[in-house]
Amino acid sequence: MSTPVDPGAARDILRDHFERIRELVVAVTDGLTPQMSEYRPGPHANSIAWLVWHLTRVQDDHVSDAADMEQAWTSRDWRERFALPFPAADIGYGHSSADVAAVHADAQLLAAYHGDVHLATLEYVDELTVGELDRVVDRRWDPPVTVSVRLVSVIGDCLQHLGQASYVRGLFETGPEAG
């Protein structure tokens, strides 16, 4: 016997997680210089700029797909503002070292794009119902992916990349590059 889902509680938990992601994006981009943004601790490592851009693209792509709305990336001109050499649908999955090196973005641009995606995410989360949480959005997996599973996956991905970005920033701030 399964316990009925309280959509209000689910919305509160999801909202809390996405608010924490927003706080971490603001923290990792606060005071970020161009040199810090593009710093890579190794030739195949990701930069803070790439990590924050990628996590925001994933959130934008996946939440927009679940909500059946156009991504902020294309609908709000973020693609043009970033001016990256990638197709519109690119979210960074499978990027090469050269692709990572092509992502140049200052702190304000990264934080503003995430802020826009964050607001759209909260609008969607605030309208979630039990039926919406259970709706299947991807049948390529076994079991098929529901909205609730997709949102938890996005949260996990964002938190993982934010941890990486914070680590890279710490390496920069304590290493010879900080000099």
Buried (B, 14 or more C-beta within 10 A) or exposed (E): EEEEEEBEEBBEBBBEBBBBBBEBBBBBBEEBEEEBBBBBBEEEBBBBBBBBBBBBBBBBBBBBBBBEEEBBBBBBEBBEEBEBEBEEEBBBEEBEEEBBBBBBBBBEBBBBBBBBBBEBBBEBBEEBEEEBBEBEBBEEEEEEBBBBBBBBBBBEBBBEBBEBBBBBBEBBEEEEEEE
